[in-house]
Structure formats: C-alpha cells, structure tokens
Amino acid sequence: MTRRTDPTTEESESVDDMFQHLSEAKQRDSTPRTTRSKGGGQSKIERLMSQRPDAAVLASNYEVRMQEMVELDKVTHRAGKPWTSAKAGVEAHGRLPVYYRVDGMVTYTGYIEDIVLRPEDESDVPQEMKDHITDDDTYSDFNEKYDTTTYLVSGGKRLDEPFPQSELERIQGGEYIDEDYSYQPAYIRKRDGDFPEF
C-alpha cells in the first residue's frame, strides 16, 4: 500500500491508519437519538404537558362514542398510538382536558381521568376502565380490546358553539393546528373558559 507523507509530521500514515477509528465512530453515530432529555427522562412535550396549567389534548372519535361520553358519567376510549405525553399530563395534573373534533370542527370536550399505555393483558387495565366500555362500543371488533392507549373520559359535553380546530394552539412552538390536520393526539393549550373546572 502506498504511504502518503504529511509534510507537517515526520512520520507518514497509511490510509488504514487514518481510518482505524472509523468503525467505532460509525457505531457511536448509529445509536438511536431520541427527544428525551438526559436528566429527566421525559421528552420536551411530556415536560410541557406536565408543567403547563393550560395543557390539553385534541383527539377524534366517532360521533356515537362522543354522544355516549355526554350521556354517561364516564366512558373508556382507546387509540392505536402511545399517548405518552397525555399520560405525563394526567399523572401531573390528576386529569387532563380533551377536545374532540369532527371534520376539523371541535364539537365535544371532556376530561381524561386515567390512562394506560401498552397493557400486556387485562390485569394491566384498571377495573373502572373495563366497566366503562359501553355495550355498543365496537372498537374491539376491529382492534385489540385494550389498545396501545386505553383511557377513561369523564365530564363529556357537547359544545353549544363548535369552533374550528385551527383556533387551538400547539403546546410546543406556539403554532396553531392546521385546519386539515387529522392525526391524533395533538398536544395543545386549552382556550380560556373552555374548562372552568380545571
């Protein structure tokens, strides 16, 4: 192998010598990066949901599930994604305001009272959540009975004056929700007056 001489040093280096630490550097660089902080173990959004008094969640559900939420004291809902920041908010505040939207319009509100993430089996789900799955709830016909996120909602209310979801501000960054945003959950700031009991 040819050796290149660096005029600033007395010794010459081979290409192999120059790249001897490359594989170690690549391994270090390939470690997964997360948005979690080094100290607390929470993501920035989880910290905001825990610390901000105006933290809330924007979700969606079928109209019939939301009507049940209004008619009953409590109802259990599920979602296929882990709502880790919502869980952090519930743990910090005791409960968390939730807005529900239909076709971009916020039409219902409630409070998330309890939340379980990734239950392995029924023993991981509190009895109260099991008791508040309604007879007409067909979620488990198409998904796991207790999905990645299982949560209990109380205080369901249909808004007299629905409003566009674009009036809700994200908890991080100060941007407003796009009018065609359709994913859930969105972590937001509650509007003044929407949850007087919180």
C-alpha positions in Angstrom: 0.0 0.0 0.0 1.3 3.4 -0.8 2.0 5.7 2.0 1.3 9.4 1.9 3.6 11.8 3.6 2.3 14.7 5.5 4.8 17.5 5.4 3.8 18.7 8.9 4.8 15.4 10.5 7.9 13.3 10.4 6.1 10.1 10.1 3.9 9.0 7.2 0.4 7.5 7.6 -1.3 4.8 5.7 -5.0 5.0 4.7 -5.7 2.2 7.1 -4.1 4.1 9.9 -6.1 7.2 9.1 -9.4 5.2 9.2 -8.7 3.0 12.2 -11.3 4.7 14.4 -14.0 4.9 11.7 -15.9 1.8 12.6 -16.1 2.9 16.3 -17.3 6.3 15.2 -20.0 4.8 13.0 -21.2 2.7 15.8 -21.5 5.7 18.1 -23.3 7.6 15.4 -25.8 4.8 14.8 -27.2 4.8 18.3 -30.8 5.9 18.3 -31.4 9.5 19.0 -34.5 10.5 21.0 -36.1 13.7 22.0 -35.7 12.7 25.6 -33.6 14.9 27.9 -30.5 13.5 29.5 -31.6 14.3 33.1 -35.3 13.8 33.5 -36.1 11.0 31.0 -39.1 13.0 29.6 -39.4 14.5 26.1 -39.9 18.2 25.8 -43.7 17.7 25.1 -44.1 15.4 28.1 -42.4 18.1 30.3 -44.7 20.8 28.8 -47.8 18.7 29.4 -46.7 18.1 33.0 -45.7 21.6 33.8 -48.2 23.9 31.9 -51.5 24.6 33.6 -53.2 25.0 30.2 -52.2 21.7 28.7 -54.8 19.7 26.8 -55.3 17.1 24.1 -57.0 17.3 20.8 -58.5 13.9 19.7 -61.1 12.5 17.4 -63.6 9.7 17.7 -66.9 8.6 16.2 -69.9 10.7 16.9 -71.7 7.9 18.6 -68.8 7.4 21.0 -68.8 11.1 21.8 -72.6 11.1 22.4 -72.1 8.2 24.9 -69.5 10.3 26.6 -72.1 13.1 27.2 -74.8 10.6 28.3 -72.7 8.6 30.7 -70.6 9.7 33.7 -67.5 8.0 32.3 -66.6 6.1 29.2 -63.5 4.3 28.0 -61.8 5.1 24.7 -58.8 3.6 23.0 -56.2 4.6 20.5 -53.6 2.7 18.5 -50.7 5.0 19.3 -49.0 5.6 22.6 -50.2 8.9 24.1 -47.1 9.2 26.4 -47.4 13.0 26.7 -51.1 12.7 27.6 -50.1 10.2 30.3 -47.5 12.6 31.7 -50.2 15.3 31.8 -52.7 13.1 33.6 -50.0 12.0 36.1 -49.0 15.6 36.9 -52.5 17.2 37.0 -54.7 14.4 38.1 -56.8 14.7 34.9 -56.4 16.4 31.5 -58.8 18.4 29.3 -59.6 16.8 26.0 -61.2 18.4 22.9 -62.8 16.1 20.3 -63.2 17.1 16.7 -65.3 16.0 13.8 -64.2 17.1 10.3 -61.9 19.8 11.7 -64.6 21.3 14.0 -64.2 20.9 17.7 -67.6 19.7 18.9 -67.1 18.0 22.3 -65.0 18.3 25.4 -64.2 16.1 28.4 -61.5 15.2 30.9 -59.1 12.3 30.6 -59.2 10.8 34.1 -56.9 7.8 33.8 -54.7 6.4 31.0 -52.9 3.1 30.5 -50.2 2.6 27.8 -49.4 -0.8 26.2 -51.3 -3.1 28.5 -49.9 -6.6 28.2 -53.2 -8.2 29.3 -56.4 -7.4 31.2 -54.6 -7.3 34.5 -52.8 -4.1 33.5 -56.2 -2.3 32.9 -58.0 -0.8 36.0 -61.4 -2.3 36.6 -63.0 1.1 36.2 -61.8 1.3 32.6 -63.2 -2.2 31.9 -66.5 -1.3 33.5 -66.9 1.8 31.3 -66.7 0.2 27.9 -70.2 0.5 26.6 -72.3 -2.3 25.2 -72.5 -0.6 21.8 -68.7 0.1 21.6 -67.5 -2.0 18.6 -63.8 -0.9 18.9 -62.7 -4.4 19.8 -64.4 -5.9 16.8 -61.6 -4.3 14.7 -58.7 -3.8 17.2 -57.4 -5.1 20.5 -59.9 -4.7 23.3 -57.3 -2.7 25.3 -55.2 -1.0 22.7 -51.8 0.8 22.9 -53.6 3.6 24.7 -56.6 3.0 26.8 -58.1 5.9 28.6 -61.1 6.9 30.7 -63.0 10.1 30.0 -65.5 11.9 32.2 -67.4 15.2 32.1 -68.3 14.8 28.4 -70.1 17.9 27.0 -71.3 18.8 23.5 -70.4 22.4 22.7 -73.2 24.8 22.1 -70.8 26.7 19.8 -68.4 24.4 18.0 -65.3 26.0 16.6 -62.6 25.2 14.1 -59.6 23.2 15.4 -57.4 25.9 13.9 -58.2 28.0 16.9 -56.2 25.7 19.1 -52.5 26.4 19.7 -49.9 23.7 19.9 -48.3 23.2 23.4 -44.9 23.4 21.7 -43.8 26.1 19.3 -46.9 28.4 19.5 -48.2 27.4 16.1 -51.9 26.7 15.6 -53.4 23.4 14.4 -53.8 23.3 10.7 -57.5 23.2 9.6 -57.0 19.9 7.8 -54.8 18.2 10.5 -56.3 14.8 11.0 -53.9 12.9 13.3 -54.3 12.3 17.0 -53.4 13.1 19.5 -52.3 16.8 19.2 -50.9 18.3 22.3 -52.3 21.8 22.7 -53.1 24.7 25.1 -56.7 24.9 26.2 -58.6 28.0 25.4 -59.6 30.3 28.3 -63.1 29.5 29.6 -63.4 26.1 27.9 -62.7 24.1 31.1 -63.8 26.3 34.0 -63.4 23.4 36.5 -59.7 22.7 35.6 
